[in-house]
Amino acid sequence: MNEKKERYEVILAGSGGQGLVLAGIMLGEAAMLEGKVVVQTQSYGIASRGGLSLAEVIIDQEEIIYQQVQKPDIILALTEEALEKYAAWAEKGAPVFYDTTLAKARAGANLTGYPFTKMASDLGNTAAVNILALGALSAAGRMVKTESLASVIRKRFQGNAGELNLKALQRGVELIMRP
C-alpha cells in the first residue's frame, strides 16, 4: 500500500473491550482534521466485552454515498475470530494485519502478523493495543498523517494516559517504517 489514494475503506475487527470502535472514531477524527469526508460505523457481538467488535471507516475526498465498506483497502484483526472472518480478503489484495498474541500465525500474501497485545503490554498497558495497532495500520495504509492521529490522542487523553497512547502510536508506526 505504498501509493497515495483518494478513498480508503478500513475494517478494524476484534473483541469487545479492545477499543476498536474508539480507534475507528479516532481514525475518522484524524481524517476530518485533514479536511477529508468520513463515515464511521460500528457493530458489536452479543457481549460488549468478548464478542466480535467491528468498526468500519470510509475516508474520501468527496461525499460518501454508500456508507458501508464494500471492498476494504486494509484490515486489522486483533483476535482469532476476526482473523478467520477477514483473512479471505488478503487473497483479494487487501492487506490484513493481525495480532499474533491472540491469533494463530498465518502464512500468505497480504497477511502480516505482529504481537500487538504483547507490545502494548511491554509499553505498560494492554489497553493501548488499539492505538498501537492503529499506528501500524495508518503507517501502512497512509490514510492519515501520524501527526493528525497524535493530535486526536492529545485531545482525548491527558496526563499518563496521553503519554502512553502517544508512545503506543509511535511504536505502531515504527513497526512499519522501521521493521
matplotlib code that plots the C-alpha trace (Angstrom):
import matplotlib.pyplot as plt

x = [0.0, 2.6, 0.6, -1.5, -5.2, -8.2, -10.6, -9.9, -12.1, -10.9, -12.1, -11.0, -12.1, -11.5, -13.1, -15.4, -13.3, -10.2, -11.1, -11.5, -14.7, -12.7, -9.8, -12.2, -13.7, -10.2, -9.1, -12.2, -11.4, -7.8, -9.1, -11.5, -8.6, -7.1, -10.3, -11.5, -15.0, -15.5, -18.2, -17.6, -19.9, -19.6, -21.2, -20.8, -21.4, -23.9, -21.5, -20.0, -16.8, -15.6, -17.9, -16.9, -16.5, -16.2, -15.5, -15.6, -14.2, -14.5, -12.3, -12.7, -12.2, -15.8, -19.3, -19.7, -22.9, -22.8, -21.9, -20.6, -17.3, -17.6, -14.0, -11.7, -8.3, -6.8, -8.0, -6.9, -7.8, -6.9, -8.4, -8.5, -12.3, -11.7, -8.8, -10.9, -13.7, -11.5, -8.4, -10.0, -9.7, -6.0, -6.3, -8.3, -5.5, -6.4, -3.6, -4.7, -2.7, -3.3, -2.3, 0.0, -0.5, -4.2, -4.4, -2.5, 0.2, -0.8, 1.3, 0.1, 0.3, -1.0, -1.2, 1.1, 1.2, 2.7, 2.4, 0.3, -1.1, 2.3, 3.9, 1.2, 1.8, 5.5, 4.6, 2.8, -0.9, -2.6, -5.4, -3.2, -3.3, -5.9, -3.7, -0.5, -2.3, -3.9, -0.4, 0.8, -2.3, -2.2, 1.5, 1.0, -2.2, -1.2, -4.9, -3.9, -0.8, 0.7, 0.6, -3.2, -3.6, -1.3, -3.4, -6.6, -4.9, -3.8, -7.4, -8.8, -6.2, -4.4, -1.5, -0.1, -2.8, -2.0, 1.7, 1.1, -1.1, 1.3, 4.1, 1.8, 1.0, 4.7, 5.6, 3.0, 4.2, 7.8, 6.7, 6.0, 8.5, 11.5, 10.7]
y = [0.0, 2.5, 4.6, 7.5, 7.1, 9.4, 6.9, 4.3, 1.6, 0.3, -2.5, -2.8, -6.1, -7.8, -8.4, -6.1, -4.2, -3.9, -0.3, -0.8, 1.3, 4.1, 3.5, 3.8, 7.1, 8.4, 7.5, 9.3, 12.4, 12.4, 12.3, 15.1, 17.3, 16.8, 18.1, 14.6, 13.3, 10.4, 7.8, 5.5, 2.7, 0.0, -3.2, -5.4, -9.1, -10.3, -9.4, -5.9, -7.5, -10.6, -10.7, -9.7, -5.9, -4.2, -0.6, 0.4, 3.7, 5.1, 8.1, 10.1, 13.5, 13.6, 12.9, 9.3, 7.9, 4.2, 4.1, 0.5, -0.9, -2.8, -3.6, -3.0, -1.4, -2.5, -4.7, -5.0, -8.3, -8.4, -11.8, -15.3, -14.9, -11.6, -13.1, -16.1, -13.8, -11.4, -13.4, -14.2, -10.5, -10.9, -13.2, -10.5, -8.0, -6.3, -6.2, -7.9, -7.0, -9.3, -9.8, -12.8, -12.6, -13.6, -15.3, -18.2, -17.2, -17.5, -17.6, -15.9, -12.9, -9.8, -11.4, -9.6, -10.5, -8.5, -9.2, -6.0, -7.0, -8.1, -4.9, -2.8, -4.8, -4.1, -0.3, -0.7, -1.3, -3.8, -1.2, 0.7, -2.2, -0.3, 2.8, 0.8, -1.3, 1.9, 3.4, 0.4, 0.4, 4.1, 4.0, 1.0, 2.4, 6.1, 7.1, 9.9, 11.6, 10.4, 13.9, 14.0, 10.9, 12.3, 15.5, 13.5, 11.5, 14.7, 16.0, 12.7, 11.7, 13.8, 13.0, 9.5, 8.1, 10.6, 9.9, 6.1, 6.4, 8.7, 6.1, 3.3, 5.3, 5.9, 2.2, 1.1, 3.5, 2.3, -1.3, -0.3, 2.4, 0.6, -3.1]
z = [0.0, -0.9, -3.3, -2.0, -2.7, -2.6, -0.9, 1.8, 3.2, 6.5, 8.8, 12.4, 14.0, 17.2, 20.6, 22.6, 25.0, 22.8, 21.9, 18.2, 18.0, 19.7, 17.2, 14.3, 15.7, 16.2, 12.7, 11.4, 13.5, 12.2, 8.6, 9.3, 10.7, 7.2, 5.5, 4.4, 4.4, 6.8, 7.6, 10.6, 11.5, 14.2, 15.3, 18.4, 19.1, 21.7, 24.5, 24.7, 26.2, 24.5, 21.5, 18.0, 17.7, 14.4, 13.2, 9.6, 8.4, 4.9, 4.1, 0.9, -0.6, -1.8, -0.4, 0.6, -0.8, 0.3, 4.0, 4.4, 3.4, 0.1, -0.8, 2.1, 1.4, 4.7, 7.6, 11.3, 13.0, 16.7, 17.5, 16.0, 15.3, 13.5, 11.5, 10.5, 9.3, 7.3, 6.2, 2.8, 1.9, 1.8, -1.2, -2.9, -2.4, 0.9, 3.4, 6.7, 9.8, 12.7, 16.3, 16.8, 20.5, 20.2, 16.7, 15.2, 12.8, 9.2, 6.0, 2.9, 0.7, 2.3, 5.8, 8.3, 11.9, 14.8, 18.6, 19.1, 22.5, 23.8, 22.6, 24.3, 27.5, 27.2, 27.0, 30.3, 29.4, 27.1, 26.8, 24.4, 21.8, 19.8, 19.4, 18.7, 16.0, 14.6, 14.3, 12.3, 10.1, 9.4, 8.5, 6.2, 4.6, 4.6, 5.2, 7.5, 8.8, 12.1, 13.4, 12.8, 14.9, 17.6, 17.7, 18.2, 21.0, 22.7, 22.7, 24.0, 26.6, 29.2, 31.6, 31.8, 29.5, 26.8, 27.1, 26.9, 23.9, 22.1, 22.7, 21.5, 18.3, 17.7, 18.3, 15.9, 13.2, 13.8, 13.1, 9.6, 9.0, 10.6, 10.5]

ax = plt.figure().add_subplot(projection="3d")
ax.plot(x, y, z, "-o")
ax.set_aspect("equal")
plt.show()
